Amino acid sequence: ILAVNRASSGLFETGAMRAARAFFACWITDYNEPLEAFLDEVGVSADTSVSIMLFEDLDGRPIGALVVPGVHPGPFRDAGSSPLPSLIQEALEERLGCPVAVPHGLSGHDLNLTSRRECEKLVRALIEGLAGLKGPFNTASPVSRSSGRKAKACCQLFGPVALTVLTTAPEPSEDFPREIEAILRDEAAKIGLSDVVVVDAHNCINGLTDQEELVEEFSEVASEAIKKVVSLPQGPFKAGMARVRPPEFTVEEGMGPGGISVLALEVAGKRYAYVVVDGNNMIKGLREHILAKLAELGFEDAEVMTTDTHVVNARLLVERGYHPVGEVMDWDLFSKYVLKAAREALEGLRPAAVRWGRVKASVRVFGEEQLDRLCELPVRALRAAKKAVLGILLPVQVLLLALAFLL
């Protein structure tokens, strides 16, 4: 044990064995306090933001909301910000009295919040920020799309704000680099928009890919989509939103507590749908399956997204440590629930406007340097254990397992 602790001494003031015990307590018994205390100690403060798009009827009554966090919902189970999407959903639905969906923003594990306390701080900032939303804006454009070799973007204007959703589907991908958002915000400002809300659809996984190569391609493709949509006419629109929680699907099967949300919009007689599933990515092909079903229902265009919730992570001894949405689910049953939510959203369509805001909060996160050290910790510990006694290998393997679930 001393050998392992000495090997990790240059990484953190605390030892590797403490981290192993904390992870073990969280993984086996759902006791998060030791792990979150460790993460609070090694984490760093960061200024983050969350975008809100609140759809209301013309009398100001809430219809539904999209909330896009600038932090990452990890690392696993209920630790840190893993349950953040459903925490935001529950708090804002109670406050607003309407469905809320929390699609994945552009963030990686370095922006995991360190504890539930930091989640609650962010949720409080969101609730306070509702009073300062800009608008209402009562016009919207049709959806514009643009695509490159891998990158694809769809964009829709609401007044002076562009909602932009990025995907590589049917090519696999994971968390997109957040540099893309800064590039697109600059591009939006140059053409007179107030801002752009950028969503990582996080909707196709079939192995690991190199994300950095996508920065330039996504920047070009999404900028093109924004420029195209600005040239389209805006007019009055209708909105409806609904959420369903399929009882057949569990967290072990990849479904978080937030279920399936659908925002339906109608612009100039054409209907569009934004589907948000509370899960960690989506198995290849399911997005296209859902899009085909929505087209049969009369939608002109649609996009399917996941929240990237990590409450589903570290619950199974499988290769990824979790099941992406659709990997072990019945696709036909899943589709029925999506269409159920879509029909309910269509039934609630009514003339609408949107209010928008970007809420800022200072929170404690893993940090890029600290994340690198966390990844190095089990590697050093294993080296030390090999030089020591075999009896130490089990707790060190627990650290290696933590690394697998972390990434």
MARTOR-35448 format. One record per residue (C-alpha): residue in one letter; x, z, y. Coordinates in nm, 3 decimals. Example, Ala and Ser with C-alpha at 12.3 -4.5 7.8 and 13.67 -1.06 7.14 Angstrom:
+------+---------+---------+---------+
| code |       x |       z |       y |
+------+---------+---------+---------+
|    A |   1.230 |   0.780 |  -0.450 |
|    S |   1.367 |   0.714 |  -0.106 |
+------+---------+---------+---------+
END
This chain:
+------+---------+---------+---------+
| code |       x |       z |       y |
+------+---------+---------+---------+
|    I |   0.000 |   0.000 |   0.000 |
|    L |   0.282 |   0.089 |   0.239 |
|    A |   0.449 |  -0.244 |   0.165 |
|    V |   0.131 |  -0.434 |   0.248 |
|    N |   0.079 |  -0.238 |   0.568 |
|    R |   0.440 |  -0.297 |   0.676 |
|    A |   0.402 |  -0.671 |   0.612 |
|    S |   0.103 |  -0.687 |   0.845 |
|    S |   0.246 |  -0.459 |   1.115 |
|    G |   0.345 |  -0.746 |   1.344 |
|    L |  -0.010 |  -0.882 |   1.347 |
|    F |  -0.223 |  -0.581 |   1.442 |
|    E |  -0.165 |  -0.216 |   1.516 |
|    T |  -0.390 |  -0.135 |   1.223 |
|    G |  -0.293 |  -0.210 |   0.862 |
|    A |  -0.408 |  -0.471 |   0.615 |
|    M |  -0.559 |  -0.217 |   0.378 |
|    R |  -0.795 |  -0.089 |   0.646 |
|    A |  -0.917 |  -0.445 |   0.699 |
|    A |  -0.964 |  -0.488 |   0.323 |
|    R |  -1.166 |  -0.168 |   0.293 |
|    A |  -1.380 |  -0.264 |   0.594 |
|    F |  -1.450 |  -0.609 |   0.452 |
|    F |  -1.530 |  -0.464 |   0.112 |
|    A |  -1.780 |  -0.217 |   0.264 |
|    C |  -1.954 |  -0.498 |   0.450 |
|    W |  -1.956 |  -0.742 |   0.159 |
|    I |  -2.064 |  -0.505 |  -0.117 |
|    T |  -2.286 |  -0.250 |   0.061 |
|    D |  -2.380 |  -0.418 |   0.394 |
|    Y |  -2.208 |  -0.131 |   0.575 |
|    N |  -2.080 |  -0.310 |   0.887 |
|    E |  -1.948 |  -0.030 |   1.106 |
|    P |  -1.586 |  -0.017 |   0.974 |
|    L |  -1.546 |  -0.395 |   0.996 |
|    E |  -1.702 |  -0.417 |   1.342 |
|    A |  -1.487 |  -0.126 |   1.465 |
|    F |  -1.179 |  -0.314 |   1.343 |
|    L |  -1.295 |  -0.638 |   1.506 |
|    D |  -1.374 |  -0.457 |   1.833 |
|    E |  -1.018 |  -0.324 |   1.839 |
|    V |  -0.846 |  -0.656 |   1.773 |
|    G |  -1.089 |  -0.876 |   1.971 |
|    V |  -1.064 |  -0.991 |   2.333 |
|    S |  -1.305 |  -1.012 |   2.626 |
|    A |  -1.439 |  -1.357 |   2.713 |
|    D |  -1.674 |  -1.502 |   2.972 |
|    T |  -1.938 |  -1.700 |   2.786 |
|    S |  -2.261 |  -1.879 |   2.871 |
|    V |  -2.593 |  -1.957 |   2.706 |
|    S |  -2.822 |  -2.244 |   2.808 |
|    I |  -3.200 |  -2.199 |   2.809 |
|    M |  -3.467 |  -2.468 |   2.831 |
|    L |  -3.810 |  -2.309 |   2.864 |
|    F |  -4.108 |  -2.542 |   2.823 |
|    E |  -4.428 |  -2.429 |   2.997 |
|    D |  -4.772 |  -2.573 |   3.059 |
|    L |  -4.863 |  -2.671 |   3.414 |
|    D |  -5.009 |  -2.323 |   3.472 |
|    G |  -4.674 |  -2.163 |   3.387 |
|    R |  -4.766 |  -2.038 |   3.039 |
|    P |  -4.475 |  -2.064 |   2.788 |
|    I |  -4.500 |  -2.332 |   2.517 |
|    G |  -4.159 |  -2.294 |   2.354 |
|    A |  -3.788 |  -2.261 |   2.427 |
|    L |  -3.453 |  -2.397 |   2.317 |
|    V |  -3.163 |  -2.153 |   2.354 |
|    V |  -2.810 |  -2.287 |   2.301 |
|    P |  -2.542 |  -2.014 |   2.279 |
|    G |  -2.183 |  -2.069 |   2.382 |
|    V |  -2.070 |  -1.824 |   2.113 |
|    H |  -2.045 |  -1.864 |   1.737 |
|    P |  -2.277 |  -1.693 |   1.484 |
|    G |  -2.017 |  -1.548 |   1.245 |
|    P |  -1.826 |  -1.432 |   1.048 |
|    F |  -2.060 |  -1.347 |   0.754 |
|    R |  -2.366 |  -1.152 |   0.634 |
|    D |  -2.487 |  -0.924 |   0.917 |
|    A |  -2.145 |  -0.854 |   1.068 |
|    G |  -2.052 |  -0.952 |   1.421 |
|    S |  -2.272 |  -1.230 |   1.560 |
|    S |  -2.376 |  -1.369 |   1.220 |
|    P |  -2.746 |  -1.289 |   1.284 |
|    L |  -2.735 |  -1.388 |   1.652 |
|    P |  -2.973 |  -1.688 |   1.627 |
|    S |  -3.253 |  -1.480 |   1.476 |
|    L |  -3.177 |  -1.186 |   1.709 |
|    I |  -3.219 |  -1.415 |   2.011 |
|    Q |  -3.526 |  -1.571 |   1.855 |
|    E |  -3.700 |  -1.240 |   1.791 |
|    A |  -3.620 |  -1.088 |   2.131 |
|    L |  -3.725 |  -1.391 |   2.336 |
|    E |  -4.035 |  -1.463 |   2.130 |
|    E |  -4.148 |  -1.107 |   2.193 |
|    R |  -4.074 |  -1.144 |   2.563 |
|    L |  -4.217 |  -1.493 |   2.615 |
|    G |  -4.494 |  -1.504 |   2.355 |
|    C |  -4.397 |  -1.851 |   2.230 |
|    P |  -4.175 |  -2.005 |   1.959 |
|    V |  -3.801 |  -2.005 |   2.027 |
|    A |  -3.532 |  -2.210 |   1.852 |
|    V |  -3.157 |  -2.147 |   1.871 |
|    P |  -2.959 |  -2.463 |   1.783 |
|    H |  -2.581 |  -2.447 |   1.748 |
|    G |  -2.371 |  -2.484 |   2.062 |
|    L |  -2.013 |  -2.608 |   2.074 |
|    S |  -1.817 |  -2.311 |   1.942 |
|    G |  -1.592 |  -2.202 |   1.656 |
|    H |  -1.502 |  -1.880 |   1.481 |
|    D |  -1.272 |  -1.773 |   1.765 |
|    L |  -1.597 |  -1.717 |   1.960 |
|    N |  -1.756 |  -1.490 |   1.700 |
|    L |  -1.884 |  -1.174 |   1.866 |
|    T |  -1.715 |  -0.866 |   1.726 |
|    S |  -2.019 |  -0.643 |   1.673 |
|    R |  -2.395 |  -0.601 |   1.690 |
|    R |  -2.342 |  -0.416 |   2.017 |
|    E |  -2.199 |  -0.734 |   2.172 |
|    C |  -2.499 |  -0.931 |   2.040 |
|    E |  -2.735 |  -0.689 |   2.208 |
|    K |  -2.539 |  -0.723 |   2.533 |
|    L |  -2.581 |  -1.101 |   2.520 |
|    V |  -2.954 |  -1.075 |   2.440 |
|    R |  -3.006 |  -0.842 |   2.737 |
|    A |  -2.831 |  -1.092 |   2.964 |
|    L |  -3.060 |  -1.367 |   2.833 |
|    I |  -3.374 |  -1.166 |   2.902 |
|    E |  -3.254 |  -1.081 |   3.252 |
|    G |  -3.165 |  -1.446 |   3.307 |
|    L |  -3.521 |  -1.563 |   3.247 |
|    A |  -3.610 |  -1.457 |   3.601 |
|    G |  -3.351 |  -1.695 |   3.748 |
|    L |  -3.437 |  -2.018 |   3.567 |
|    K |  -3.446 |  -2.331 |   3.785 |
|    G |  -3.746 |  -2.559 |   3.808 |
|    P |  -4.008 |  -2.631 |   3.702 |
|    F |  -3.929 |  -2.997 |   3.634 |
|    N |  -4.237 |  -3.187 |   3.521 |
|    T |  -4.082 |  -3.523 |   3.427 |
|    A |  -3.890 |  -3.642 |   3.121 |
|    S |  -3.733 |  -3.963 |   2.995 |
|    P |  -3.752 |  -4.131 |   2.656 |
|    V |  -3.468 |  -4.055 |   2.412 |
|    S |  -3.152 |  -4.262 |   2.442 |
|    R |  -2.903 |  -4.302 |   2.155 |
|    S |  -2.544 |  -4.416 |   2.131 |
|    S |  -2.305 |  -4.427 |   1.836 |
|    G |  -1.942 |  -4.493 |   1.749 |
|    R |  -1.741 |  -4.508 |   1.429 |
|    K |  -1.844 |  -4.152 |   1.333 |
|    A |  -1.989 |  -3.989 |   1.642 |
|    K |  -2.356 |  -4.022 |   1.735 |
|    A |  -2.542 |  -3.881 |   2.033 |
|    C |  -2.905 |  -3.867 |   2.141 |
|    C |  -2.995 |  -3.773 |   2.495 |
|    Q |  -3.315 |  -3.696 |   2.685 |
|    L |  -3.355 |  -3.610 |   3.053 |
|    F |  -3.578 |  -3.334 |   3.185 |
|    G |  -3.565 |  -3.360 |   3.561 |
|    P |  -3.193 |  -3.334 |   3.649 |
|    V |  -3.086 |  -3.183 |   3.313 |
|    A |  -2.971 |  -3.384 |   3.011 |
|    L |  -3.033 |  -3.245 |   2.661 |
|    T |  -2.765 |  -3.404 |   2.441 |
|    V |  -2.744 |  -3.360 |   2.063 |
|    L |  -2.428 |  -3.459 |   1.874 |
|    T |  -2.390 |  -3.543 |   1.505 |
|    T |  -2.170 |  -3.737 |   1.265 |
|    A |  -2.441 |  -3.764 |   0.995 |
|    P |  -2.436 |  -3.912 |   0.737 |
|    E |  -2.062 |  -3.840 |   0.767 |
|    P |  -1.979 |  -3.470 |   0.709 |
|    S |  -1.867 |  -3.241 |   0.989 |
|    E |  -1.830 |  -2.879 |   1.089 |
|    D |  -1.800 |  -2.706 |   1.429 |
|    F |  -1.728 |  -2.964 |   1.700 |
|    P |  -1.448 |  -2.890 |   1.951 |
|    R |  -1.587 |  -2.726 |   2.263 |
|    E |  -1.370 |  -2.940 |   2.494 |
|    I |  -1.642 |  -3.203 |   2.455 |
|    E |  -1.888 |  -2.995 |   2.657 |
|    A |  -1.658 |  -2.966 |   2.961 |
|    I |  -1.601 |  -3.343 |   2.956 |
|    L |  -1.975 |  -3.416 |   2.939 |
|    R |  -2.058 |  -3.167 |   3.214 |
|    D |  -1.807 |  -3.340 |   3.443 |
|    E |  -1.956 |  -3.679 |   3.353 |
|    A |  -2.307 |  -3.554 |   3.423 |
|    A |  -2.205 |  -3.419 |   3.762 |
|    K |  -2.049 |  -3.752 |   3.857 |
|    I |  -2.379 |  -3.934 |   3.807 |
|    G |  -2.585 |  -3.678 |   3.996 |
|    L |  -2.723 |  -3.457 |   3.719 |
|    S |  -2.739 |  -3.081 |   3.755 |
|    D |  -2.605 |  -3.016 |   3.406 |
|    V |  -2.602 |  -3.115 |   3.041 |
|    V |  -2.710 |  -2.894 |   2.750 |
|    V |  -2.492 |  -2.990 |   2.454 |
|    V |  -2.599 |  -2.918 |   2.095 |
|    D |  -2.388 |  -2.955 |   1.782 |
|    A |  -2.657 |  -3.062 |   1.534 |
|    H |  -2.446 |  -2.915 |   1.250 |
|    N |  -2.652 |  -3.117 |   1.004 |
|    C |  -2.426 |  -3.275 |   0.743 |
|    I |  -2.167 |  -3.117 |   0.516 |
|    N |  -1.998 |  -3.258 |   0.209 |
|    G |  -1.643 |  -3.126 |   0.239 |
|    L |  -1.404 |  -3.044 |   0.522 |
|    T |  -1.310 |  -3.294 |   0.794 |
|    D |  -1.065 |  -3.309 |   1.085 |
|    Q |  -1.269 |  -3.235 |   1.394 |
|    E |  -1.005 |  -3.281 |   1.663 |
|    E |  -1.008 |  -3.658 |   1.622 |
|    L |  -1.372 |  -3.655 |   1.731 |
|    V |  -1.314 |  -3.526 |   2.086 |
|    E |  -1.242 |  -3.865 |   2.238 |
|    E |  -1.505 |  -4.049 |   2.036 |
|    F |  -1.780 |  -3.796 |   2.105 |
|    S |  -1.691 |  -3.787 |   2.475 |
|    E |  -1.725 |  -4.165 |   2.496 |
|    V |  -2.040 |  -4.191 |   2.284 |
|    A |  -2.223 |  -3.902 |   2.452 |
|    S |  -2.122 |  -4.019 |   2.800 |
|    E |  -2.265 |  -4.360 |   2.716 |
|    A |  -2.592 |  -4.202 |   2.599 |
|    I |  -2.618 |  -4.000 |   2.921 |
|    K |  -2.553 |  -4.306 |   3.138 |
|    K |  -2.814 |  -4.504 |   2.944 |
|    V |  -3.080 |  -4.235 |   2.975 |
|    V |  -3.029 |  -4.203 |   3.351 |
|    S |  -3.135 |  -4.567 |   3.386 |
|    L |  -3.463 |  -4.501 |   3.201 |
|    P |  -3.781 |  -4.410 |   3.392 |
|    Q |  -3.893 |  -4.049 |   3.392 |
|    G |  -4.257 |  -3.951 |   3.393 |
|    P |  -4.501 |  -3.674 |   3.302 |
|    F |  -4.464 |  -3.536 |   2.950 |
|    K |  -4.640 |  -3.316 |   2.697 |
|    A |  -4.483 |  -3.046 |   2.481 |
|    G |  -4.583 |  -2.837 |   2.181 |
|    M |  -4.379 |  -2.609 |   1.958 |
|    A |  -4.430 |  -2.427 |   1.627 |
|    R |  -4.231 |  -2.225 |   1.375 |
|    V |  -4.283 |  -2.161 |   1.003 |
|    R |  -4.102 |  -1.927 |   0.763 |
|    P |  -4.100 |  -2.069 |   0.408 |
|    P |  -4.141 |  -1.771 |   0.172 |
|    E |  -3.994 |  -1.963 |  -0.121 |
|    F |  -3.647 |  -1.997 |   0.035 |
|    T |  -3.408 |  -1.697 |   0.053 |
|    V |  -3.084 |  -1.629 |   0.239 |
|    E |  -2.903 |  -1.681 |  -0.092 |
|    E |  -3.049 |  -2.032 |  -0.099 |
|    G |  -2.939 |  -2.094 |   0.260 |
|    M |  -3.249 |  -2.012 |   0.470 |
|    G |  -3.210 |  -1.756 |   0.748 |
|    P |  -3.495 |  -1.536 |   0.876 |
|    G |  -3.572 |  -1.777 |   1.162 |
|    G |  -3.723 |  -2.038 |   0.932 |
|    I |  -3.800 |  -2.387 |   1.066 |
|    S |  -3.890 |  -2.465 |   1.428 |
|    V |  -4.017 |  -2.795 |   1.567 |
|    L |  -4.039 |  -2.891 |   1.934 |
|    A |  -4.267 |  -3.195 |   1.977 |
|    L |  -4.263 |  -3.400 |   2.297 |
|    E |  -4.467 |  -3.694 |   2.420 |
|    V |  -4.338 |  -3.925 |   2.695 |
|    A |  -4.521 |  -4.244 |   2.797 |
|    G |  -4.722 |  -4.236 |   2.475 |
|    K |  -4.418 |  -4.200 |   2.246 |
|    R |  -4.351 |  -3.885 |   2.048 |
|    Y |  -4.018 |  -3.716 |   1.976 |
|    A |  -3.927 |  -3.416 |   1.760 |
|    Y |  -3.643 |  -3.165 |   1.764 |
|    V |  -3.624 |  -2.975 |   1.433 |
|    V |  -3.413 |  -2.657 |   1.415 |
|    V |  -3.352 |  -2.487 |   1.079 |
|    D |  -3.207 |  -2.137 |   1.058 |
|    G |  -2.924 |  -2.217 |   0.818 |
|    N |  -2.554 |  -2.295 |   0.801 |
|    N |  -2.523 |  -2.673 |   0.804 |
|    M |  -2.719 |  -2.914 |   0.587 |
|    I |  -2.637 |  -3.098 |   0.268 |
|    K |  -2.563 |  -3.468 |   0.311 |
|    G |  -2.871 |  -3.690 |   0.308 |
|    L |  -3.135 |  -3.427 |   0.387 |
|    R |  -3.137 |  -3.507 |   0.759 |
|    E |  -3.216 |  -3.871 |   0.689 |
|    H |  -3.484 |  -3.768 |   0.440 |
|    I |  -3.654 |  -3.555 |   0.706 |
|    L |  -3.624 |  -3.823 |   0.975 |
|    A |  -3.804 |  -4.069 |   0.747 |
|    K |  -4.087 |  -3.820 |   0.691 |
|    L |  -4.120 |  -3.758 |   1.065 |
|    A |  -4.133 |  -4.132 |   1.132 |
|    E |  -4.426 |  -4.155 |   0.888 |
|    L |  -4.597 |  -3.887 |   1.096 |
|    G |  -4.569 |  -4.110 |   1.404 |
|    F |  -4.258 |  -3.983 |   1.579 |
|    E |  -4.064 |  -4.251 |   1.766 |
|    D |  -3.737 |  -4.059 |   1.726 |
|    A |  -3.622 |  -3.717 |   1.609 |
|    E |  -3.318 |  -3.505 |   1.533 |
|    V |  -3.265 |  -3.228 |   1.279 |
|    M |  -3.033 |  -2.935 |   1.355 |
|    T |  -2.926 |  -2.602 |   1.209 |
|    T |  -2.848 |  -2.277 |   1.387 |
|    D |  -2.522 |  -2.223 |   1.191 |
|    T |  -2.636 |  -1.869 |   1.116 |
|    H |  -2.381 |  -1.687 |   0.899 |
|    V |  -2.625 |  -1.433 |   0.756 |
|    V |  -2.630 |  -1.668 |   0.456 |
|    N |  -2.251 |  -1.647 |   0.413 |
|    A |  -2.058 |  -1.423 |   0.169 |
|    R |  -2.362 |  -1.364 |  -0.051 |
|    L |  -2.260 |  -1.583 |  -0.344 |
|    L |  -1.943 |  -1.642 |  -0.545 |
|    V |  -1.956 |  -2.018 |  -0.498 |
|    E |  -1.698 |  -2.252 |  -0.349 |
|    R |  -1.816 |  -2.220 |   0.012 |
|    G |  -1.950 |  -1.866 |  -0.023 |
|    Y |  -2.297 |  -1.994 |   0.075 |
|    H |  -2.541 |  -2.279 |   0.023 |
|    P |  -2.599 |  -2.526 |   0.309 |
|    V |  -2.964 |  -2.607 |   0.377 |
|    G |  -3.092 |  -2.830 |   0.098 |
|    E |  -2.813 |  -2.780 |  -0.154 |
|    V |  -3.030 |  -2.575 |  -0.391 |
|    M |  -3.369 |  -2.617 |  -0.219 |
|    D |  -3.642 |  -2.853 |  -0.337 |
|    W |  -3.632 |  -3.132 |  -0.077 |
|    D |  -3.999 |  -3.220 |  -0.110 |
|    L |  -4.105 |  -2.858 |  -0.059 |
|    F |  -3.866 |  -2.824 |   0.233 |
|    S |  -4.006 |  -3.143 |   0.388 |
|    K |  -4.361 |  -3.009 |   0.356 |
|    Y |  -4.269 |  -2.709 |   0.569 |
|    V |  -4.099 |  -2.925 |   0.831 |
|    L |  -4.409 |  -3.147 |   0.851 |
|    K |  -4.633 |  -2.840 |   0.865 |
|    A |  -4.444 |  -2.714 |   1.171 |
|    A |  -4.443 |  -3.065 |   1.321 |
|    R |  -4.820 |  -3.101 |   1.282 |
|    E |  -4.878 |  -2.759 |   1.439 |
|    A |  -4.651 |  -2.857 |   1.729 |
|    L |  -4.846 |  -3.182 |   1.775 |
|    E |  -5.175 |  -2.989 |   1.775 |
|    G |  -5.038 |  -2.781 |   2.062 |
|    L |  -4.926 |  -3.076 |   2.275 |
|    R |  -5.024 |  -3.033 |   2.640 |
|    P |  -4.895 |  -3.141 |   2.982 |
|    A |  -4.571 |  -2.955 |   3.041 |
|    A |  -4.277 |  -2.877 |   3.264 |
|    V |  -3.938 |  -2.727 |   3.187 |
|    R |  -3.738 |  -2.453 |   3.353 |
|    W |  -3.369 |  -2.438 |   3.282 |
|    G |  -3.072 |  -2.205 |   3.330 |
|    R |  -2.722 |  -2.121 |   3.216 |
|    V |  -2.685 |  -1.746 |   3.167 |
|    K |  -2.335 |  -1.597 |   3.179 |
|    A |  -2.214 |  -1.285 |   3.003 |
|    S |  -1.882 |  -1.112 |   2.941 |
|    V |  -1.859 |  -1.020 |   2.573 |
|    R |  -1.597 |  -0.928 |   2.315 |
|    V |  -1.502 |  -1.207 |   2.073 |
|    F |  -1.244 |  -1.269 |   1.802 |
|    G |  -1.026 |  -1.486 |   2.029 |
|    E |  -0.817 |  -1.783 |   1.918 |
|    E |  -0.492 |  -1.589 |   1.881 |
|    Q |  -0.665 |  -1.303 |   1.701 |
|    L |  -0.839 |  -1.545 |   1.466 |
|    D |  -0.503 |  -1.696 |   1.373 |
|    R |  -0.373 |  -1.346 |   1.303 |
|    L |  -0.678 |  -1.260 |   1.092 |
|    C |  -0.611 |  -1.571 |   0.885 |
|    E |  -0.243 |  -1.478 |   0.852 |
|    L |  -0.320 |  -1.120 |   0.747 |
|    P |  -0.420 |  -1.189 |   0.382 |
|    V |  -0.131 |  -1.433 |   0.340 |
|    R |   0.125 |  -1.172 |   0.442 |
|    A |  -0.050 |  -0.906 |   0.238 |
|    L |  -0.036 |  -1.119 |  -0.076 |
|    R |   0.335 |  -1.187 |  -0.031 |
|    A |   0.400 |  -0.815 |   0.006 |
|    A |   0.186 |  -0.733 |  -0.295 |
|    K |   0.378 |  -0.974 |  -0.515 |
|    K |   0.694 |  -0.784 |  -0.431 |
|    A |   0.528 |  -0.450 |  -0.498 |
|    V |   0.299 |  -0.359 |  -0.787 |
|    L |   0.023 |  -0.553 |  -0.962 |
|    G |  -0.225 |  -0.275 |  -0.897 |
|    I |  -0.243 |  -0.368 |  -0.532 |
|    L |  -0.353 |  -0.725 |  -0.601 |
|    L |  -0.726 |  -0.656 |  -0.620 |
|    P |  -0.768 |  -0.529 |  -0.261 |
|    V |  -0.543 |  -0.809 |  -0.140 |
|    Q |  -0.760 |  -1.062 |  -0.322 |
|    V |  -1.051 |  -0.912 |  -0.134 |
|    L |  -0.870 |  -1.004 |   0.187 |
|    L |  -0.821 |  -1.358 |   0.062 |
|    L |  -1.191 |  -1.374 |  -0.020 |
|    A |  -1.263 |  -1.258 |   0.335 |
|    L |  -1.055 |  -1.545 |   0.466 |
|    A |  -1.252 |  -1.793 |   0.256 |
|    F |  -1.584 |  -1.663 |   0.389 |
|    L |  -1.449 |  -1.646 |   0.745 |
|    L |  -1.374 |  -2.016 |   0.751 |
+------+---------+---------+---------+
END
